[in-house]
Amino acid sequence: MRRKICVFTAVIAASAVLLCGCGKNGYEDFVIPEQGNSVLTALKENVVENHYEGVEPTVEEAQSTETSADGLCTIKCMSSYYDITLDYEKGSYYDVGKAYGEMTLKVRADYGEMMEQYLFENISAVFMNLNGDYSSIKERVDSFYNALYSDYKQELDGFADAVSGDSQGIKKDGILSADEVRLCQFVPDALRGTACSAISLDGTMTASGSRISNRILEWQLGSENQLCRAHSLVHFINGSKTLTSVTYLGFFPILTAVSDDGVMISEYDVGSYMGEPYTYLEKRSYTYDMRYAVENYATARECVDFLVDNAEKYPYCVNVLATDENDALVAELVVESSDGTPTVRDGSSKLGDKIEWSDPHCVCVVNSFAADGNPGYIAFDANNNVRWKRYEQLFCGQKGLTTGRFKELITSEKLSETRENIRSDSVVHMVLADYDTKRLQAVLTGEDGVVQTPEFIDLGSWEYAR
């Protein structure tokens, strides 16, 4: 695009010379230089009309159900996902983890082989020349594992004991070892590679008068879309710590979750604008800290305050969005002072230089900081800039939005392999929290990949009915 603009400028400049000097009166002797075909397309050609208004999300029925003998884990096999209940009120963290592992193998006998293949594809995407020596990755795993709260460590040990047996180490042998089970939990912390976005609208913008929050998770789906075979809705039942997590099979920390109190939490990779090196030494998992926050605090404000207070303990910079009925807050988790200051951003926050947003009633998140004083890539990175601007065009100034109309807007761009979009071909899931009904809806990418008109599935209420 930039090359063609320069050619066009040269044409204008040459034309000006012809008009102004050498006694020429027109364009008779001017030859237009050869140019490639334009990649510009009309805006209307990038938009598709999807129809969700008045259309209820799909409710799936269980095709089969497996429950552990001790009742600590129940897995319902739905058409598109696994609906999993883990009951910590009836057993220890270790026992729940072990029951979950045993039931996972019952519903997915190829779980170990599938997840190891996916895991090594993630490793290969980050590290090109390890030549079979994965000791440096194991050091990362051990560091994050040793920093876990005791309950989470016991839970993970139980799961690994059930699915791995005596297998140890990180090696590509078709068996998911205990170390590889642990690495599966720390992919966001140790291997990274996500590209996500979100928007949250307060009640002044919606037809119901209640908040709508929506997050899109983009990640490696796997060479055979393995992750799409492992979509899971996990209910962690544990008194006041009860939460519902939209994730994949066997993953304990948080990608997208809503607590029993209605706090929705999700993360967005940022990295270091100033080029600070990645470090895991004396660091801990931010995805596990997200789980701790949403289990132990009842409001979005408390969750982001906890994360901001601990920002320097995480391996790299990241955004975390937390919403409840009253607030939509972004914890900009700055790790090193050279990258800025850990802070909480909301709809009224002052934004950084060259970053514009026109509606304080909705909060947007991409893979960049946006608060004033925290350098980010929104103004300089095409992917972040396009998504930020597109969210603004779609949602700022809207009034009376129903969930159906919201879904029509969020899916209104034509999918493209060459153009930056809100949705790419790496969407794992899209999760919509409707604070009017207190229910979750989700788009779960199937094995055929991302589609233009996705099906929204009703995942039920985040308030657990005892």
C-alpha positions in Angstrom: 0.0 0.0 0.0 2.7 2.5 0.9 4.5 1.8 -2.4 1.4 2.6 -4.4 0.8 5.8 -2.6 4.4 6.9 -3.4 3.8 6.1 -7.1 0.6 8.0 -7.1 2.3 11.0 -5.5 5.0 10.8 -8.2 2.3 10.9 -10.9 0.8 14.0 -9.4 4.2 15.7 -9.1 5.1 14.9 -12.7 1.8 16.2 -13.8 2.4 19.5 -12.0 5.7 19.9 -13.8 4.1 19.3 -17.2 1.5 22.0 -16.4 3.9 24.6 -15.1 7.0 24.5 -17.4 8.7 23.7 -20.7 5.9 25.3 -22.7 3.7 22.2 -22.4 -0.1 22.7 -22.3 -1.3 19.2 -21.4 -0.6 15.5 -20.8 0.0 14.5 -24.4 3.6 13.3 -23.9 3.1 11.9 -20.4 3.2 8.1 -20.0 1.6 6.6 -16.9 4.1 4.2 -15.2 3.1 0.6 -14.9 1.6 -0.3 -11.5 0.3 -3.5 -10.0 -3.3 -4.0 -9.3 -4.7 -2.0 -6.3 -5.4 -3.9 -3.1 -7.9 -1.3 -2.1 -11.5 -2.5 -1.7 -14.6 -0.6 -0.9 -15.7 -0.6 2.7 -19.0 -2.2 1.8 -17.1 -5.1 0.3 -15.5 -5.9 3.7 -18.8 -6.1 5.5 -21.2 -9.0 5.8 -24.7 -9.0 7.3 -25.2 -11.8 9.8 -28.6 -12.2 11.4 -28.8 -13.0 15.1 -31.6 -10.6 16.2 -34.4 -12.7 17.7 -32.4 -15.9 17.2 -31.7 -17.8 20.4 -28.3 -19.3 21.0 -28.0 -23.1 20.5 -28.5 -25.2 23.6 -26.6 -28.5 23.3 -27.6 -31.7 25.0 -25.2 -34.1 26.7 -24.4 -37.1 24.4 -22.9 -39.0 27.3 -21.8 -38.4 30.9 -18.9 -39.8 33.0 -18.7 -39.3 36.8 -15.8 -40.4 39.0 -16.5 -43.0 41.7 -15.9 -40.4 44.4 -18.2 -37.9 42.7 -15.4 -35.2 42.5 -15.5 -34.9 38.7 -18.4 -35.1 36.2 -17.8 -34.7 32.5 -20.8 -34.2 30.1 -19.8 -34.8 26.5 -21.7 -32.2 24.5 -21.5 -31.8 20.7 -19.0 -28.9 20.7 -17.4 -29.0 24.2 -17.0 -30.8 27.4 -19.2 -29.6 30.3 -17.1 -30.4 33.4 -17.9 -30.0 37.1 -15.1 -30.2 39.7 -16.4 -30.4 43.3 -13.8 -29.1 45.8 -16.4 -29.2 48.6 -16.3 -33.0 48.6 -12.5 -33.7 48.4 -9.0 -32.3 48.5 -7.4 -30.4 45.6 -5.2 -33.4 44.9 -8.2 -35.8 44.8 -10.2 -33.5 42.5 -7.2 -33.1 40.2 -6.7 -36.9 40.0 -10.5 -37.5 39.4 -10.4 -35.0 36.6 -7.4 -36.7 35.0 -9.1 -40.1 35.2 -12.3 -38.9 33.7 -10.4 -37.0 31.0 -8.9 -40.2 29.8 -12.3 -41.9 29.9 -13.9 -39.3 27.6 -10.8 -38.7 25.5 -8.5 -41.8 25.3 -6.1 -40.0 23.0 -5.8 -36.9 25.3 -2.1 -37.5 26.0 -1.1 -37.9 22.4 -3.2 -35.0 21.2 -2.0 -32.6 23.8 1.7 -33.5 23.4 1.5 -32.9 19.7 -0.1 -29.5 20.3 2.4 -28.7 23.0 5.4 -29.4 20.8 3.9 -27.3 18.0 3.8 -24.4 20.4 7.4 -25.0 21.4 8.5 -25.2 17.8 6.8 -21.9 17.1 8.8 -20.1 19.8 12.1 -22.0 19.7 13.5 -23.0 16.4 16.9 -24.6 17.2 16.6 -26.6 20.4 17.7 -29.8 18.6 15.8 -32.0 21.1 17.2 -30.3 24.2 14.3 -29.0 26.2 16.1 -28.4 29.5 15.7 -24.6 29.2 11.9 -25.1 28.9 11.8 -27.4 31.8 13.6 -24.8 33.9 10.7 -22.4 33.1 8.1 -25.0 34.0 9.9 -25.8 37.3 10.1 -22.1 38.2 6.4 -21.4 37.6 5.3 -24.7 39.2 7.4 -24.1 42.4 5.8 -20.6 42.7 2.2 -21.9 42.7 0.0 -21.7 45.7 0.0 -25.1 47.5 -3.6 -25.9 46.6 -3.0 -25.4 42.9 0.2 -27.4 43.0 -1.6 -30.3 44.7 -4.4 -30.1 42.1 -2.0 -30.2 39.3 -0.1 -33.1 40.8 -3.3 -35.2 41.1 -4.1 -34.6 37.4 -0.6 -35.4 36.3 -0.5 -38.6 38.3 -3.7 -39.7 36.6 -2.8 -39.0 33.0 0.9 -39.5 33.0 1.7 -42.4 35.3 5.5 -42.7 35.7 6.4 -40.7 32.5 8.8 -37.8 33.3 10.7 -35.1 31.4 9.9 -33.1 28.2 10.5 -35.3 25.2 8.5 -35.9 22.0 7.5 -39.5 22.5 3.7 -39.6 22.2 3.2 -39.8 26.0 2.1 -36.7 28.0 4.6 -36.8 30.9 4.1 -35.1 34.3 6.4 -32.3 33.2 4.5 -31.8 30.0 1.2 -31.7 31.9 2.7 -28.9 33.9 3.9 -27.1 30.8 0.4 -27.2 29.3 -0.7 -25.0 32.2 2.1 -22.5 31.6 1.9 -22.1 27.8 0.7 -18.4 28.2 3.5 -17.7 30.7 6.4 -19.7 29.2 5.6 -19.8 25.5 3.2 -16.9 24.9 1.9 -16.2 21.4 -1.7 -15.0 22.0 -3.5 -12.2 20.1 -6.7 -11.3 21.7 -9.2 -8.5 22.0 -12.4 -7.5 24.0 -15.1 -4.9 24.3 -17.4 -4.2 27.3 -20.4 -1.9 27.1 -22.1 -0.5 30.1 -25.9 -0.3 30.6 -26.3 3.1 29.0 -25.6 1.5 25.6 -27.7 -1.7 25.9 -31.4 -2.3 25.4 -31.6 -4.2 28.8 -29.8 -1.5 30.7 -27.2 -4.1 31.8 -23.6 -4.6 30.8 -22.5 -6.8 27.9 -18.9 -8.0 27.8 -17.3 -9.9 25.0 -13.8 -11.4 24.6 -12.1 -13.0 21.7 -9.3 -15.5 22.3 -6.8 -16.0 19.5 -4.2 -18.6 19.8 -2.6 -21.5 17.9 -5.3 -23.9 17.1 -2.8 -26.7 16.2 -1.8 -28.1 12.8 -4.9 -30.3 13.0 -7.0 -27.9 15.0 -6.4 -30.1 18.0 -7.4 -27.3 20.5 -10.9 -27.3 18.8 -11.4 -30.9 19.9 -10.8 -29.9 23.5 -13.2 -27.0 24.2 -14.3 -27.1 27.8 -16.7 -25.4 30.2 -15.3 -26.1 33.7 -17.4 -25.4 36.8 -15.0 -25.1 39.9 -17.5 -25.6 42.8 -15.9 -24.4 46.0 -18.3 -22.3 48.1 -17.5 -18.6 47.8 -14.7 -19.4 45.3 -17.0 -21.0 42.8 -16.3 -20.0 39.1 -17.0 -21.0 35.6 -14.1 -21.2 33.1 -14.2 -21.3 29.3 -11.0 -23.1 28.5 -9.7 -26.4 27.1 -9.6 -29.9 28.6 -7.1 -30.3 31.4 -6.3 -26.5 31.8 -6.6 -25.2 35.4 -5.6 -21.5 35.3 -7.7 -18.9 33.5 -8.1 -17.9 29.8 -11.7 -16.6 30.2 -13.8 -17.1 33.3 -16.7 -15.7 35.3 -17.1 -16.0 39.0 -20.3 -16.9 40.9 -20.3 -13.1 41.8 -20.3 -12.1 38.1 -16.7 -11.0 37.7 -15.6 -11.8 34.2 -11.8 -12.0 33.7 -9.5 -12.5 30.7 -6.0 -11.8 29.5 -4.3 -10.1 26.6 -0.6 -10.5 25.8 1.4 -7.2 25.5 5.2 -7.9 25.8 7.8 -5.2 26.3 7.6 -2.0 24.3 11.1 -1.1 25.4 12.6 -4.5 24.5 13.1 -5.8 28.0 14.3 -9.4 27.9 11.9 -12.1 29.0 12.6 -13.6 32.4 11.0 -16.3 34.4 13.4 -16.4 37.4 11.6 -15.5 40.6 8.4 -15.0 38.6 5.0 -16.6 38.9 2.1 -17.4 36.5 -0.2 -14.5 35.8 -2.9 -16.9 34.6 -3.0 -18.7 37.9 -3.0 -15.3 39.7 -6.1 -14.4 37.6 -7.7 -17.6 39.0 -6.7 -16.7 42.5 -8.1 -13.2 42.1 -11.5 -14.2 40.7 -11.8 -17.0 43.3 -11.0 -14.7 46.3 -12.4 -11.3 45.4 -16.1 -10.3 44.7 -15.6 -7.3 42.4 -13.8 -6.4 39.3 -12.0 -3.6 41.1 -10.6 -5.9 43.8 -9.4 -8.3 41.1 -7.5 -5.7 39.1 -6.1 -4.1 42.2 -4.6 -7.4 43.3 -3.1 -8.0 39.9 -1.6 -4.5 39.7 -0.1 -4.9 43.2 1.7 -8.0 41.9 2.6 -6.9 38.4 6.4 -7.1 38.9 6.1 -10.7 39.8 4.9 -11.8 36.3 7.2 -12.8 33.5 6.2 -10.1 30.9 3.7 -7.3 30.4 0.1 -8.2 29.9 -3.4 -6.6 30.0 -6.2 -8.2 32.1 -9.8 -7.2 31.6 -12.1 -7.6 34.6 -15.8 -6.7 34.4 -18.8 -6.8 36.7 -22.2 -5.2 36.5 -20.8 -1.8 37.5 -17.3 -1.7 36.1 -15.1 -2.6 33.2 -11.4 -2.3 34.2 -8.2 -3.1 32.5 -5.2 -4.0 34.6 -2.2 -2.8 32.6 0.4 -5.1 34.2 3.8 -3.4 33.6 6.7 -5.6 34.7 9.6 -3.3 34.3 9.6 0.5 35.0 11.1 1.2 31.6 7.7 0.1 30.1 5.7 2.4 32.3 3.7 1.9 35.5 1.2 -0.8 36.6 -2.2 0.9 36.5 -5.9 0.4 36.2 -7.6 1.9 33.1 -11.3 2.5 32.7 -13.5 4.3 30.3 -12.6 7.7 31.7 -8.9 7.2 31.9 -6.5 9.6 29.9 -5.0 7.7 27.0 -1.5 7.8 25.6 -0.3 10.0 22.8 -2.0 9.4 19.5 -4.5 7.0 21.0 -8.1 8.1 20.6 -11.3 6.6 21.9 -14.7 8.4 21.6 -17.0 6.8 24.1 -16.4 6.5 27.9 -19.3 4.0 28.2 -17.4 1.2 26.5 -13.9 -0.2 27.2 -11.7 -1.8 24.6 -8.7 -4.0 25.0 -6.2 -5.2 22.4 -2.6 -6.4 22.7 -1.2 -3.1 23.8 -1.2 -0.7 26.7 -3.4 2.4 26.2 -3.2 4.4 29.4 -1.2 7.6 29.4 2.4 7.0 30.4 2.4 3.4 29.4 3.9 3.1 25.9 2.1 0.7 23.6 1.7 -0.5 20.1 -1.8 0.8 19.3 -0.5 3.8 17.4 2.4 2.0 15.7 1.4 -1.7 15.1 -1.1 -2.3 12.3 -2.8 -5.2 13.9 -3.5 -3.4 17.2 -4.4 -0.1 15.4 -6.9 -1.7 13.0 -8.6 -3.7 15.7 -8.8 -0.7 18.1 -10.2 1.6 15.4 -12.6 -1.1 14.2 -14.1 -1.6 17.6 -14.5 2.2 17.9 -16.3 2.4 14.6 -18.6 -0.5 15.5 -19.5 0.3 19.1 -18.8 3.9 20.2 -22.0 5.9 20.3 -24.3 2.9 20.1 -27.5 3.0 22.1 -30.2 0.3 22.8 -28.0 -2.6 21.7 -29.6 -6.0 22.2 -27.4 -9.1 22.4 -28.5 -10.1 19.0 -27.5 -6.8 17.4 -24.2 -7.0 19.4 -23.4 -10.3 17.8 -24.3 -9.0 14.4 -21.8 -6.2 14.8 -19.0 -8.2 16.3 -19.1 -10.7 13.4 -19.8 -8.1 10.6 -16.3 -8.1 9.0 -15.6 -10.4 6.1 -12.9 -12.9 7.1 -9.7 -12.3 5.2 -6.2 -13.8 5.0 -4.6 -10.5 4.0 -6.5 -7.8 5.9 -6.3 -7.1 9.6 -9.6 -7.9 11.3 -11.1 -8.2 14.7 -11.4 -11.9 14.0 -8.5 -13.8 12.5 -8.2 -17.5 11.5 -6.8 -18.2 15.0 -9.9 -17.5 17.0 -10.2 -20.3 19.7 -13.3 -18.9 21.3 -15.5 -15.8 21.6 -17.3 -15.5 25.0 -20.2 -13.1 25.6 -21.4 -12.3 29.1 -24.9 -10.9 29.3 -25.3 -9.2 32.7 -29.1 -9.0 32.2 -29.7 -12.7 32.1 -26.4 -13.6 33.9 -25.7 -16.2 31.2 -22.7 -16.9 28.9 -22.8 -17.5 25.2 -19.8 -18.6 23.2 -18.5 -19.2 19.7 -16.3 -22.3 19.9 -14.2 -22.8 16.7 -14.8 -26.2 15.3 -12.3 -28.5 13.6 -13.1 -26.9 10.2 -11.7 -23.6 11.5 -13.1 -20.1 11.8 -16.3 -19.4 9.8 -17.9 -16.3 8.6 -21.3 -16.8 10.4 -20.5 -18.6 13.6 -23.0 -20.4 15.8 -23.4 -19.0 19.3 -23.9 -21.6 22.0 -25.7 -21.1 25.3 -23.3 -22.1 28.1 -25.8 -21.4 30.8 -25.7 -19.2 33.9 -22.5 -18.4 35.8 -24.5 -18.5 39.0 -24.2 -22.0 40.2 -27.5 -23.5 41.4 -26.9 -25.7 44.4 
